[in-house]
Amino acid sequence: MKKENVTIPVNEKISISSVWHTPNDYARILIIAHGAGHGMTSAFISQLHEQIAEKDILTIKFNFPYMENGRKAPDRPLILETTWQAVINFVLEKTQIRPEQLFISGKSMGGRYATHIAANTDLALGGTIIYGYPLHAPGKTDRLKNEHFPQITCPLLFFQGTRDTLGKINLLEASFSRLSSQPTLTIVDGGDHSFKLLKRLNKSPEAVLTELTEKTSQWIKQH
């Protein structure tokens, strides 16, 4: 396994950090974007990054510009999407893989904007994976962030907790009717938006992460 820190240019003024875990032999690549409140060094992103790479998938994580510069407020949507597209273009050029071998993913905000890229790209991506889709603000279930779903054509994998206050399971499943094909939904029983479980379930965070890793890598290798 090779670990490499790579700087990726977004435009003439902005560059961001990324970390690449490259197995000795791989046929697919996964890019992981962080959520709004924590950067690519968060425990969740870091562990997911390392464990999926161990499944012989080249795995890349990166920072959005605001996190790179130590700011708390996320960048404007245009910057988030521009950054995502710059990372994808850089990875395709550096690795020379086909788009269908490339999978994009993210936690919460990072996953939401991965779906925006999937909805607006001409590339035939291998698939998009979302860890906790932020379908709505807490308590505001009348304003759903699914208007772009009809434009998504690549395969989708959702991981969603039953206690997620930003994405109620029933509303997420109802939103799937807007998609051109049925996605794969893995429900994390008792999990909140960060996949933390109720103590009475007696299941460790490590066990949850292992389950996410296993199902992610299996799904990627099936597509």
C-alpha positions in Angstrom: 0.0 0.0 0.0 1.4 3.4 -1.0 0.3 6.6 0.9 0.7 9.9 -0.9 -0.2 13.5 -0.2 -1.2 15.2 -3.4 -2.1 18.9 -3.9 -4.9 19.4 -6.4 -5.5 22.7 -8.2 -9.1 23.8 -8.3 -8.5 27.0 -10.2 -5.7 29.6 -10.6 -6.2 30.8 -7.0 -7.3 27.7 -5.1 -5.5 24.5 -4.4 -6.6 21.8 -1.9 -4.9 18.8 -0.1 -5.7 15.2 -0.8 -4.5 11.9 0.5 -4.2 8.8 -1.7 -4.1 5.2 -0.5 -3.0 3.2 -3.5 -3.0 -0.7 -3.3 -0.4 -2.6 -5.2 -3.2 -3.8 -7.5 -6.5 -2.2 -8.1 -9.2 -1.9 -10.8 -11.5 0.8 -9.2 -11.1 4.1 -7.5 -13.2 5.7 -4.8 -13.1 9.4 -3.9 -14.5 10.5 -0.5 -15.6 14.0 0.4 -16.1 15.1 4.0 -19.2 16.6 5.7 -19.8 20.2 6.6 -18.4 20.2 10.1 -15.3 18.1 9.8 -12.5 17.8 7.3 -10.8 14.9 5.7 -8.8 14.1 8.9 -12.0 13.3 10.8 -12.1 9.8 12.4 -15.0 8.7 10.2 -13.5 9.8 6.9 -10.0 8.6 7.8 -11.0 5.1 8.9 -13.3 4.7 5.9 -10.5 5.9 3.7 -8.0 3.4 5.1 -10.3 0.4 5.4 -11.7 0.6 1.9 -8.2 0.9 0.4 -7.4 -2.4 2.1 -10.0 -4.0 -0.1 -7.8 -3.3 -3.2 -9.6 0.0 -4.2 -7.5 3.1 -4.7 -9.1 5.5 -2.2 -8.7 9.2 -2.1 -10.0 11.8 0.4 -9.7 15.6 0.0 -10.6 18.9 1.7 -13.0 21.5 0.4 -11.4 25.0 0.2 -13.0 26.4 3.3 -11.8 23.5 5.4 -8.3 23.8 3.8 -8.1 27.4 5.0 -9.5 26.7 8.5 -12.8 28.4 8.0 -16.0 27.0 9.6 -18.6 28.1 7.1 -18.8 25.9 4.0 -18.1 27.3 0.6 -20.8 28.4 -1.7 -22.5 25.6 -3.7 -20.6 26.7 -6.9 -17.3 26.3 -5.2 -18.2 23.0 -3.7 -19.3 21.6 -7.1 -16.3 23.2 -8.9 -13.9 21.6 -6.3 -15.6 18.2 -6.8 -15.3 18.4 -10.5 -11.6 19.5 -10.3 -10.8 16.5 -8.1 -12.5 14.1 -10.5 -10.7 15.6 -13.5 -7.4 15.4 -11.7 -7.9 11.8 -10.7 -8.9 10.7 -14.2 -5.9 12.5 -15.7 -3.4 11.2 -13.2 -4.5 7.6 -13.2 -5.8 7.3 -16.8 -8.6 5.1 -15.7 -12.0 5.0 -17.5 -14.8 7.0 -15.9 -16.8 3.8 -15.2 -14.0 2.6 -12.9 -14.4 5.8 -10.8 -16.8 6.0 -7.9 -17.6 9.2 -5.9 -18.8 9.4 -2.4 -19.2 11.6 0.7 -20.4 12.1 4.2 -23.6 14.3 4.4 -22.8 17.5 2.6 -19.9 15.9 0.7 -22.3 13.2 -0.5 -25.0 15.6 -1.4 -22.7 17.5 -3.7 -21.4 14.2 -5.1 -25.0 13.6 -6.2 -25.1 17.1 -7.8 -22.0 16.1 -9.8 -23.6 12.8 -10.8 -26.7 14.7 -12.0 -24.8 17.2 -14.1 -21.8 15.3 -15.5 -21.5 13.8 -19.0 -19.1 11.1 -17.6 -20.4 7.6 -17.2 -19.3 7.2 -13.6 -19.2 3.8 -11.9 -21.5 5.0 -9.1 -22.2 7.4 -6.3 -22.2 6.6 -2.6 -23.7 8.7 0.2 -23.1 8.3 3.9 -26.1 10.0 5.5 -27.9 12.0 2.9 -29.0 15.4 4.2 -32.4 15.4 2.6 -33.8 18.2 4.8 -33.0 20.5 7.7 -34.0 19.2 11.1 -37.8 19.5 11.4 -38.2 21.0 7.9 -39.4 18.0 6.1 -41.5 20.0 3.7 -38.4 21.3 1.9 -36.5 18.3 0.5 -33.2 18.5 -1.3 -34.0 16.1 -4.1 -34.8 18.4 -7.0 -31.8 17.1 -9.0 -32.6 13.4 -8.5 -34.2 12.9 -11.9 -31.0 13.9 -13.7 -28.9 11.2 -12.0 -28.2 8.2 -14.2 -25.4 6.3 -12.5 -25.9 3.6 -9.8 -26.5 5.0 -6.2 -25.8 3.5 -2.8 -27.2 5.2 0.3 -26.4 4.5 3.9 -28.9 6.1 6.3 -29.6 5.8 10.0 -33.1 5.3 11.4 -32.5 8.2 13.8 -31.1 10.6 11.2 -32.8 14.0 11.8 -31.5 15.3 8.5 -32.9 12.5 6.4 -35.9 10.5 7.5 -36.0 7.0 6.0 -39.5 7.2 4.7 -39.0 10.5 3.0 -35.7 9.3 1.4 -37.4 6.1 0.1 -40.2 8.2 -1.3 -37.6 10.4 -3.0 -36.3 7.4 -4.9 -39.4 7.5 -7.2 -37.7 10.6 -8.7 -34.7 8.5 -9.8 -34.4 6.8 -13.1 -33.4 3.5 -11.5 -33.8 2.1 -8.0 -30.8 2.7 -5.8 -29.4 0.5 -3.1 -30.4 1.6 0.5 -28.6 0.2 3.5 -30.4 1.1 6.7 -28.3 1.5 9.8 -30.7 0.5 12.6 -30.5 2.9 15.5 -28.0 5.1 13.8 -28.1 8.9 13.9 -26.7 11.2 11.2 -23.2 10.3 12.2 -24.1 6.6 12.5 -23.8 6.7 16.3 -26.0 4.0 17.8 -28.1 3.7 20.9 -26.2 2.1 23.8 -28.8 -0.6 24.2 -27.9 -2.0 20.8 -24.5 -3.0 22.2 -22.7 -2.4 18.9 -19.4 -0.6 18.8 -18.6 2.3 16.4 -15.8 0.1 15.0 -18.4 -2.6 14.1 -20.6 -0.1 12.3 -17.7 1.2 10.3 -16.6 -2.3 9.4 -20.1 -2.9 8.1 -20.1 0.3 6.0 -16.6 -0.6 4.7 -17.6 -4.2 3.7 -20.9 -3.2 2.0 -19.2 -0.2 0.2 -16.4 -2.3 -1.2 -18.7 -5.2 -2.2 -21.0 -2.8 -4.0 -18.2 -1.1 -5.9 -16.8 -4.4 -7.1 -20.2 -5.4 -8.3 -20.5 -2.3 -10.6 
